[in-house]
Amino acid sequence: MTNLRDSTVLVTGASSGIGKAICSRLLDEGANVLGVTRRPSSLDPEVSPIEADLAKREDVSGIFRDLGKIDALVNCAGVAYLSRIIDGNPADWEEMWRVNVMALSLCCQLSLRHFPSTGGRIVNISSMSGHRVPPTGGFYAPTKFAVKAVSDALRLELKAAGLPVQISCVSPGFVDTPLLEQYFLGREESLAKTREAMKMLEPGDIARAVMTILQSPPHVEIGDILMRSGEQRM
Ligand SMILES: NC(=O)c1ccc[n+]([C@@H]2O[C@H](COP(=O)([O-])OP(=O)(O)OC[C@H]3O[C@@H](n4cnc5c(N)ncnc54)[C@H](OP(=O)(O)O)[C@@H]3O)[C@@H](O)[C@H]2O)c1
């Protein structure tokens, strides 16, 4: 098992939900955690803040400008608007594309020169909506399919280049976080029914999966973890 004590892990989406839970587990293991957010005051006080708006390419580049060595990157930031293809607001699509796909991809690229020559790990948080399109998924699902494709492409490129950085994707079903308020905006009854119908995953469940990846022995690359509540139908 890889010991995370004194390792340095960069986490986007560190201020809320799944990312916050990941930071907390990393701190428990003695890691130094750098957390990217637009709201530094929302971070756990033990997390070192990096303020950036991931929808802005110059902010994404800024994260890496004075960054030292890191051992792992967890791309967790994400936006989920309910925005259908037939009548959704393209501004919502654009923000989701910028944060969920462009920022994640650029963070992957820019992180590579910060890993030690012995290797590193990148964990990208996708979604079950990146593996099957839910009926109301709208433009969110395409962004999560893209996360899976970016991760697979990057893994192949790294192996071809002989670079020892491992790429993993974690794809959860419903997780009870503030993101659901955004996803169900205007459909609050539907969110209440969904909560009633199932015990959703908790942020800590996803953090546990991420820790399994990060703590695996160096020769073990976990490609994908798909996980849903035992009570979620698909
Ligand atoms: N909740 C679910 O049911 C679910 C299911 C599957 C996958 N996921 C994925 O899991 C990841 C985390 O979601 P969550 O449920 O934990 O959501 P959350 O509680 O709403 O947290 C979203 C995080 O993303 C960050 N973020 C959003 N836009 C940003 C921007 N422009 N610049 C910088 N940071 C930004 C937020 O940071 P600030 O606002 O502080 O900047 C926040 O830390 C997302 O990628 C999401 O797609 C969630």
The ligand as an SDF file (V2000), in Angstrom:
LIG
                    3D

 48 52  0  0  0  0  0  0  0  0999 V2000
  -23.5140   14.6860   -6.2900 N   0  0  0  0  0  0  0  0  0  0  0  0
  -23.7100   13.7480   -7.1910 C   0  0  0  0  0  0  0  0  0  0  0  0
  -24.8040   13.1170   -7.2330 O   0  0  0  0  0  0  0  0  0  0  0  0
  -22.6360   13.3870   -8.1730 C   0  0  0  0  0  0  0  0  0  0  0  0
  -22.7960   12.1890   -8.8870 C   0  0  0  0  0  0  0  0  0  0  0  0
  -21.8120   11.8370   -9.8070 C   0  0  0  0  0  0  0  0  0  0  0  0
  -20.7170   12.6510  -10.0110 C   0  0  0  0  0  0  0  0  0  0  0  0
  -20.5960   13.8100   -9.3120 N   0  0  0  0  0  0  0  0  0  0  0  0
  -19.4240   14.6420   -9.5820 C   0  0  0  0  0  0  0  0  0  0  0  0
  -18.6840   14.7890   -8.4020 O   0  0  0  0  0  0  0  0  0  0  0  0
  -17.9510   16.0090   -8.4510 C   0  0  0  0  0  0  0  0  0  0  0  0
  -18.1470   16.7750   -7.1480 C   0  0  0  0  0  0  0  0  0  0  0  0
  -19.5240   17.0760   -7.0300 O   0  0  0  0  0  0  0  0  0  0  0  0
  -20.2550   17.3270   -5.6240 P   0  0  0  0  0  0  0  0  0  0  0  0
  -21.4930   16.5400   -5.7020 O   0  0  0  0  0  0  0  0  0  0  0  0
  -19.3060   17.1850   -4.5230 O   0  0  0  0  0  0  0  0  0  0  0  0
  -20.6790   18.8670   -5.8670 O   0  0  0  0  0  0  0  0  0  0  0  0
  -20.6720   20.1590   -4.9340 P   0  0  0  0  0  0  0  0  0  0  0  0
  -20.8530   19.8140   -3.5130 O   0  0  0  0  0  0  0  0  0  0  0  0
  -21.6450   21.0910   -5.5840 O   0  0  0  0  0  0  0  0  0  0  0  0
  -19.1940   20.7220   -5.1420 O   0  0  0  0  0  0  0  0  0  0  0  0
  -18.7980   21.2170   -6.3920 C   0  0  0  0  0  0  0  0  0  0  0  0
  -17.3630   21.6870   -6.2780 C   0  0  0  0  0  0  0  0  0  0  0  0
  -16.9290   22.1220   -7.5770 O   0  0  0  0  0  0  0  0  0  0  0  0
  -16.3070   23.3850   -7.4430 C   0  0  0  0  0  0  0  0  0  0  0  0
  -16.5280   24.2280   -8.6140 N   0  0  0  0  0  0  0  0  0  0  0  0
  -17.6300   24.3360   -9.3750 C   0  0  0  0  0  0  0  0  0  0  0  0
  -17.4580   25.2830  -10.3090 N   0  0  0  0  0  0  0  0  0  0  0  0
  -16.2110   25.7820  -10.1310 C   0  0  0  0  0  0  0  0  0  0  0  0
  -15.4550   26.8000  -10.7700 C   0  0  0  0  0  0  0  0  0  0  0  0
  -15.9380   27.5240  -11.8080 N   0  0  0  0  0  0  0  0  0  0  0  0
  -14.2110   27.0620  -10.3060 N   0  0  0  0  0  0  0  0  0  0  0  0
  -13.7000   26.3910   -9.2500 C   0  0  0  0  0  0  0  0  0  0  0  0
  -14.3680   25.4040   -8.6050 N   0  0  0  0  0  0  0  0  0  0  0  0
  -15.6140   25.1140   -9.0430 C   0  0  0  0  0  0  0  0  0  0  0  0
  -16.9640   24.0290   -6.2130 C   0  0  0  0  0  0  0  0  0  0  0  0
  -16.0310   24.9420   -5.6470 O   0  0  0  0  0  0  0  0  0  0  0  0
  -16.3500   26.4850   -5.2860 P   0  0  0  0  0  0  0  0  0  0  0  0
  -17.8240   26.7170   -5.4880 O   0  0  0  0  0  0  0  0  0  0  0  0
  -15.9110   26.6200   -3.8740 O   0  0  0  0  0  0  0  0  0  0  0  0
  -15.4880   27.2560   -6.2220 O   0  0  0  0  0  0  0  0  0  0  0  0
  -17.1930   22.8400   -5.3070 C   0  0  0  0  0  0  0  0  0  0  0  0
  -16.0760   22.5890   -4.4910 O   0  0  0  0  0  0  0  0  0  0  0  0
  -18.4370   16.7500   -9.6850 C   0  0  0  0  0  0  0  0  0  0  0  0
  -17.5030   16.5690  -10.7280 O   0  0  0  0  0  0  0  0  0  0  0  0
  -19.7440   16.0560  -10.0170 C   0  0  0  0  0  0  0  0  0  0  0  0
  -20.0540   16.1300  -11.3890 O   0  0  0  0  0  0  0  0  0  0  0  0
  -21.5200   14.1910   -8.3790 C   0  0  0  0  0  0  0  0  0  0  0  0
  1  2  1  0
  2  3  2  0
  2  4  1  0
  4  5  1  0
  4 48  2  0
  5  6  2  0
  6  7  1  0
  7  8  2  0
  8  9  1  0
  8 48  1  0
  9 10  1  0
  9 46  1  0
 10 11  1  0
 11 12  1  0
 11 44  1  0
 12 13  1  0
 13 14  1  0
 14 15  2  0
 14 16  1  0
 14 17  1  0
 17 18  1  0
 18 19  2  0
 18 20  1  0
 18 21  1  0
 21 22  1  0
 22 23  1  0
 23 24  1  0
 23 42  1  0
 24 25  1  0
 25 26  1  0
 25 36  1  0
 26 27  1  0
 26 35  1  0
 27 28  2  0
 28 29  1  0
 29 30  1  0
 29 35  2  0
 30 31  1  0
 30 32  2  0
 32 33  1  0
 33 34  2  0
 34 35  1  0
 36 37  1  0
 36 42  1  0
 37 38  1  0
 38 39  2  0
 38 40  1  0
 38 41  1  0
 42 43  1  0
 44 45  1  0
 44 46  1  0
 46 47  1  0
M  CHG  2   8   1  16  -1
M  END
$$$$
